[in-house]
Amino acid sequence: MQALRGRLSIGQVRYLSTAAPDSSSIANSILKTLNLRSGEALVQNEGDSDIGKAIIQLAKERGITTINIIADKPGSFQLIEVLKKLGGDIVVTEDYARTWYMKRLVAEVKPIAGLNFTDDSQATVVGKAVTEGGTLLTYGKKLPSHVVYEGAIRKPVEWSEFLTKKKLKAQLM
């Protein structure tokens, strides 16, 4: 920890000293599995979890851009600032992630990997955000049975069909 003090902010050092020891090793394992390089991008849900925070910090160290989606709840705006201070490049709420603004953002950033830590609708948001041919990694959860398109006339699509159409590689950890 002493060696990191010169490179990290006080808040980051405090977080690293209190984070569950498993979080950093799990995050490191996830990033190794994805094999992302500096300049590439990933999108993740549950960015405010211990593993999500560790992903943010490790990705920042490696030059990987992160788009982090958090649940809409009281204190979301303060949490967004905390995650940005930890190194999160882009932090948005789940409601924002369902707008056309998110589509435009994803088109600019082009995340080639997605990390899913939930089995609810945020999984769908992450899957939609990953560029065609990218990788969707789900950690400890099962994907919902269908991808739902809100506000559209389209019917829900089964995940297997969605993954095939988008040419996504799905991995479970």
N, C-alpha and C positions, 0 to 999 in steps of 0.2 A: 504494500500500500504506500509506503514511503516513497518508492520510486515513481509512483504515479502522481504524487502531489504537485509537481511542477507543471504537469500537462493538463490536469483536470481542475475544474472549479471546485470550490469548497463543497457546494451542494452535491456534485457528482461523487466526491470522495466520501461524503457522509452516506450517500445512498449505497455505494459499493460496500461500505463497511457494515451496513445493516441488512443488505439484501440476503436472502436465503442463499447459502453457498451453492446450492444446486442450480440456481437460476443462471448464473454466468456460464457454468459448464454446459447446461442444456442449450442455452442461446448459442454458444460456440459450436456445439454439435449441429444445431439446426443450420447455422450459416455455412459450416463445412459441407453439409449435405447439399445445400443449394449451389455451392461453388460459385458465388457471385464475385465479380471483380469490381475494383474501384471504378466509379462512373456509372455503374448499373443501379437499378432501383428495385425496391420491393414494397409491397403493401401488406399491412398486417392489421388484424383486429385485436382487441384487448391489449392495446399498446400500453395501458396503464397497469397491467399485471406485472408481477416481478420479472417473469420471463420477457414480456414485452419491453420493459424498461431496459433489461440487459441487452436485448436485440438492438434497441435504439443506440445504446452506447457503443456496442461492438461494431455496429454498422458504421457509425460516425468515424470510429478509429480507422476503419478499412476503406473509407471514401464511398460507401454505399448510401444512396439516397433512400430515405424511408418516408412512406405515407402511412400514417397511423390513424386508425379509426377507433374512437372510443364511444361507449354508450352514452346516450343522452340522459343526464341525471343532474341533480342540483350540484353546483360546483364544477361543471364541465369546463367553463372558461378558465378557471384557476388551474385546473388539471392540464389544460392545453398549454398554458404557460410553463408549468413544471416540466412537461414532456419536451417542450422546445428547449428549455435550459439543459436538459439531459442530453440533447443532441438531435431530437426529432426534427427532421426537415419540414415536414408538413403534418399537422395534426388536425383532424376534423372529427366532428360528431357523426353519429350514425345517420341522423336526419340529413346533414349536408351530403353525406356519401350517397344518398339516393337522388340527388338533384343532377340536372344537366351540367352544373358547374363542376361536379366531380368527373363527369365524362370528359369534359374539356381538359381538366387537370391531368387525368390519366393519359389522354392523348398526347399531352406535352411531355410528361415525365416517362411514360412507357415502362411501367414496372414489369419485369420479366419473371418475377416470382411473387407468390402470395402465401402468407402464413395465416392459417385459420386456427384459432384457439377456442371456437365456440361451435355449438351445434344448432344455432338459431339463424335468423335472417342475416346476421353479419357475415356468415359464411358465403352467402349468395353475393353480397356486396364485394367481398374480396375476390371471389371467382370472376365476377364481371370485370373487375379492374385489371386483372392480369392480362397482358398482351397475348395475342394468339401465338400458340406454340410454347408458351411459358410453363412454369411449374407451380402447382398448387399443393402446398404441404399442409396437412392437417395434423396437429399435435394433440393426442389424447382424446379426441372427439370423433364423432361420426358425422358425416355430411348429411344435411337434410335430404329428404327423398326427392324434392323438386326445387328447381330454380323458379322463383316467382318474379314476374315483371309487373311492378305496381303501376296502376293507372293506365295500363295498356290493354288492348283488346286481346293480346296474345294469351294463350293458355299457359299454365305452368308447364315447364319442361323437366323431364327426369334428369337427374345429375349426370348419369352416364351419357345421355344424348348431348347434354350441354358440353361436357368434357370433350367428346368426340368432335362436335362442331367447331369448337374453339381450338382443337388440337392441343389441349392442356395435358401435361403429364401430372397425374395425381399421385401423391405419396402420403402414406400414413406413418406417423412416428409414435 
